[in-house]
Amino acid sequence: MDQSIALMASEEMRKFWVCIREAAGFHLSSAECEPFLAFHRFVTEPEPQFITAWRADPKKERWYRLLVNGVGNVESSFACVRYHQERVRSIEAAAHACFEDAGVRDRLGSATVGGGNTLALDFEYQAYVLAYRRCLDHLARALAAYFRNDQHSFRQLPKLLAKAKPRLVAEAIYAVIGRHSTNFEFVLSAPGANSVRDRIAHYEFVPAGVLNISARGFVLMGGGEEIGLDASPTLLRDVLTRRTGELFACISELLSRFVAEVATNEVNQLKATAGPMSSDVPQLGRTSNTANDSQVD
């Protein structure tokens, strides 16, 4: 034990962990970590009554793990989305640099040339799309655990919430999903139509886009995001930055609303079992939907 403690405190080990972090690590920003930290604070400071009850019951303890560890899975899955977004940005920037450094702009005249080997960009785009859907499904599994349900599909989660109890919590989550779900159509198939995610996972190789160069510059055309076919941005990094922002906004609002409504439900249950609350009973959450709406908005 003494040797292990001395080893872990050594300068050599410090350098090793720093090197590993730089070579193989990835970190979200402080702002991106905050929704997950807020959830952790909710389930630990102090521990809610339903968590205490679950942990004390061997038959229900699994729901505690699925909820708490599940939110941890969401954080790691979101970091994976961010990682692939950054890889796309880096590759696209390198491709732009190749175009500028080669000096071919002035030789193109009015011509447009398409093609080139951009498979690495395709690989990262596909990985981004699959990671995006996985993150949503991990989120669904974590939230479903609160209702003691093994649902693991974000697309199917509203069906569970339509009947789940307690209704206060289920309806709040249902409303949040309704506000964000249209942003996720590229990874959630609608009846009779395959999403980009399903095409990648089951049917075909979907590229990030076809490289086109002209005197006007470097663009990607088409691909899974149908870049440049309408008024959409012509840089894939801009499209994915928007998509990642939409995913984070959904995660952040869902976790925030979940914490608020579960806390309110705890208060309501305490009132129901103990009768009128005296003024010295600590308040675990808000007591009205009006207050809740004003805080979220």
C-alpha positions in Angstrom: 0.0 0.0 0.0 2.8 2.4 0.9 4.5 1.7 -2.4 1.3 2.3 -4.3 0.7 5.6 -2.6 4.3 6.7 -3.2 4.0 5.7 -6.9 0.8 7.6 -7.4 2.3 10.7 -5.8 5.5 10.5 -7.9 6.4 13.1 -10.6 6.7 10.2 -13.1 3.1 9.2 -12.6 2.0 12.8 -12.8 3.7 13.2 -16.2 2.2 9.9 -17.3 -1.4 10.9 -16.6 -0.9 14.3 -18.2 0.5 12.6 -21.3 -2.4 10.1 -21.4 -4.9 13.0 -21.0 -3.4 14.8 -24.0 -3.0 11.7 -26.1 -6.3 9.9 -25.4 -8.5 12.2 -23.4 -11.4 14.5 -24.3 -13.1 17.1 -22.2 -16.3 19.0 -22.5 -16.4 22.7 -21.6 -17.5 23.9 -18.2 -20.8 25.1 -19.7 -21.4 21.7 -21.3 -20.7 19.9 -18.0 -23.1 22.0 -16.0 -26.4 20.2 -16.7 -24.8 16.9 -15.6 -23.3 18.5 -12.5 -26.6 20.0 -11.6 -28.3 16.6 -11.9 -25.5 15.0 -9.7 -26.1 17.7 -7.1 -29.8 16.9 -7.1 -29.3 13.2 -6.4 -26.7 13.7 -3.7 -27.1 17.1 -1.9 -29.2 15.9 -0.1 -30.3 12.5 -1.5 -34.0 12.7 -2.6 -36.4 10.4 -0.7 -37.1 8.2 -3.8 -33.4 7.6 -4.3 -33.0 6.6 -0.7 -36.0 4.2 -1.0 -34.6 2.7 -4.2 -31.2 2.1 -2.8 -32.6 0.4 0.3 -34.8 -2.0 -1.7 -32.9 -4.8 -3.6 -35.8 -5.1 -6.1 -35.7 -1.4 -7.0 -31.9 -0.6 -6.7 -31.5 -1.3 -10.4 -33.6 1.7 -11.2 -31.3 3.9 -9.2 -28.3 2.7 -11.2 -30.1 3.0 -14.5 -31.1 6.6 -13.7 -27.9 7.9 -12.1 -25.4 5.9 -14.2 -27.6 6.5 -17.2 -27.2 10.3 -17.0 -23.5 9.7 -16.8 -23.7 7.6 -20.0 -25.5 10.6 -21.6 -22.6 12.9 -20.7 -20.1 10.5 -22.2 -22.2 10.0 -25.3 -22.5 13.7 -25.8 -18.8 14.0 -25.4 -18.5 11.5 -28.3 -20.7 13.6 -30.4 -18.5 16.6 -29.7 -15.4 14.6 -30.5 -16.6 13.6 -33.9 -17.8 17.2 -34.5 -14.3 18.4 -33.8 -12.8 15.8 -36.0 -15.0 17.0 -38.9 -14.0 20.6 -38.3 -10.3 19.7 -38.3 -10.5 17.6 -41.5 -12.6 20.2 -43.3 -10.1 22.9 -42.3 -7.2 20.8 -43.5 -9.0 20.3 -46.8 -9.5 24.0 -47.2 -5.8 24.6 -46.5 -4.9 22.1 -49.2 -7.0 24.0 -51.7 -5.4 27.4 -50.8 -1.9 26.1 -50.6 -2.0 24.2 -53.9 -2.5 27.5 -55.8 -5.1 26.1 -58.2 -7.7 28.8 -57.6 -6.4 31.1 -60.4 -6.1 28.2 -62.8 -9.7 27.1 -62.5 -11.2 30.1 -64.4 -14.9 29.4 -64.8 -14.6 25.6 -64.3 -15.8 23.6 -61.4 -14.1 20.4 -60.5 -15.6 17.7 -58.2 -14.2 14.6 -56.7 -11.2 13.6 -54.6 -10.7 11.2 -51.8 -12.4 12.6 -48.7 -13.3 9.3 -47.1 -12.0 10.3 -43.7 -14.5 13.1 -43.7 -17.2 10.6 -44.6 -16.2 8.3 -41.8 -16.3 11.1 -39.2 -19.7 12.4 -40.4 -21.2 8.9 -40.2 -19.7 8.4 -36.7 -21.2 11.7 -35.7 -24.6 10.8 -36.8 -24.5 7.4 -35.1 -23.2 8.9 -31.9 -25.9 11.6 -32.0 -28.7 8.9 -32.1 -26.9 6.9 -29.4 -26.8 9.9 -27.1 -30.6 10.4 -27.5 -31.3 6.8 -26.8 -29.1 6.8 -23.7 -31.0 9.9 -22.5 -34.3 8.0 -23.1 -33.1 5.0 -21.1 -32.0 7.2 -18.1 -35.3 9.1 -18.0 -37.4 6.0 -18.4 -35.7 4.5 -15.4 -37.4 7.1 -13.1 -40.7 5.6 -14.2 -39.3 2.1 -13.6 -39.4 1.2 -17.2 -36.7 -0.3 -19.5 -37.5 1.9 -22.5 -34.4 2.7 -24.5 -35.5 4.4 -27.6 -35.8 8.2 -27.7 -38.3 7.9 -30.6 -40.6 5.7 -28.5 -40.2 7.6 -25.3 -43.3 9.8 -25.8 -45.5 6.7 -25.9 -44.2 5.8 -22.4 -44.6 9.3 -21.1 -48.2 9.5 -22.3 -49.2 7.0 -19.6 -46.4 7.2 -17.1 -46.8 8.2 -13.5 -46.3 10.5 -11.7 -48.0 12.6 -14.3 -46.5 15.9 -13.2 -43.0 14.6 -14.2 -44.1 12.7 -17.3 -46.1 15.6 -18.8 -43.2 18.0 -18.2 -40.7 15.7 -20.0 -43.2 15.1 -22.8 -43.6 18.8 -23.4 -39.8 19.3 -23.6 -39.4 16.5 -26.1 -42.2 18.0 -28.2 -40.4 21.3 -28.5 -37.1 19.7 -29.6 -38.0 16.5 -31.6 -38.3 18.2 -35.0 -34.5 19.0 -34.8 -33.8 15.3 -34.6 -35.5 14.0 -37.8 -32.1 13.2 -39.4 -31.6 10.5 -36.7 -35.2 9.5 -36.0 -37.1 7.9 -38.8 -40.6 8.9 -39.5 -43.2 6.3 -40.8 -42.4 5.5 -44.5 -39.1 7.4 -44.5 -35.6 6.4 -43.5 -33.6 8.9 -41.5 -29.9 9.6 -42.4 -29.0 7.5 -39.4 -31.0 4.5 -40.6 -29.5 4.8 -44.1 -26.1 4.8 -42.6 -26.8 2.0 -40.1 -28.7 -0.3 -42.4 -28.8 0.6 -46.1 -26.0 2.6 -47.7 -22.8 4.5 -47.4 -23.8 8.1 -46.9 -21.0 10.6 -47.6 -20.4 13.9 -45.9 -20.6 15.5 -49.3 -18.9 15.7 -52.7 -15.9 18.0 -52.9 -16.3 20.8 -55.4 -13.7 23.5 -56.2 -13.9 26.5 -58.3 -12.5 30.0 -58.5 -15.0 30.9 -55.8 -13.5 28.4 -53.4 -14.0 25.1 -51.8 -17.4 23.6 -51.0 -19.0 20.3 -50.1 -22.2 19.5 -52.0 -24.9 17.1 -51.2 -24.2 14.3 -48.8 -26.3 13.3 -45.8 -26.9 17.0 -44.9 -27.7 17.9 -48.6 -25.3 20.8 -48.3 -25.5 23.6 -50.8 -28.7 22.3 -52.4 -30.7 25.2 -51.0 -29.9 28.1 -48.7 -28.1 25.9 -46.2 -24.5 26.6 -45.1 -21.8 25.2 -47.4 -19.5 24.2 -44.5 -20.2 20.9 -42.9 -18.8 22.2 -39.6 -21.5 24.9 -39.5 -24.2 22.4 -40.0 -22.9 20.1 -37.3 -22.3 23.0 -34.9 -25.9 23.8 -35.1 -27.0 20.2 -34.7 -24.8 19.8 -31.6 -26.2 22.9 -30.1 -29.7 21.6 -30.6 -28.8 18.3 -29.0 -27.2 20.1 -26.0 -30.2 22.4 -25.6 -32.5 19.4 -25.4 -30.4 17.5 -22.9 -30.0 20.6 -20.8 -33.7 21.5 -20.7 -34.7 17.8 -20.1 -32.4 17.4 -17.1 -33.3 20.8 -15.7 -37.0 20.2 -16.0 -36.7 16.6 -14.7 -34.9 17.8 -11.6 -37.4 20.6 -11.0 -40.5 18.4 -11.4 -39.2 15.5 -9.5 -38.4 17.9 -6.6 -41.9 19.3 -6.8 -43.4 15.7 -6.8 -41.4 14.9 -3.7 -42.9 17.9 -1.9 -46.4 16.9 -3.0 -45.9 13.4 -1.7 -44.6 14.7 1.6 -47.7 16.9 1.8 -50.0 13.9 1.1 -48.4 11.7 3.7 -47.8 14.3 6.5 -50.8 16.6 6.0 -50.4 20.4 6.0 -46.7 21.3 6.0 -45.5 23.5 8.9 -43.3 26.5 8.1 -40.2 24.7 9.4 -40.4 21.9 6.8 -37.6 22.4 4.2 -38.8 23.0 0.7 -37.5 20.5 -1.8 -38.7 22.2 -5.0 -41.2 24.7 -6.5 -44.8 24.4 -5.6 -46.5 25.5 -8.8 -46.3 25.0 -12.5 -46.4 28.7 -13.0 -43.2 29.2 -11.1 -41.7 26.3 -13.0 -42.5 27.7 -16.4 -41.1 31.1 -15.5 -37.8 29.5 -14.4 -37.3 27.4 -17.5 -38.2 30.1 -20.0 
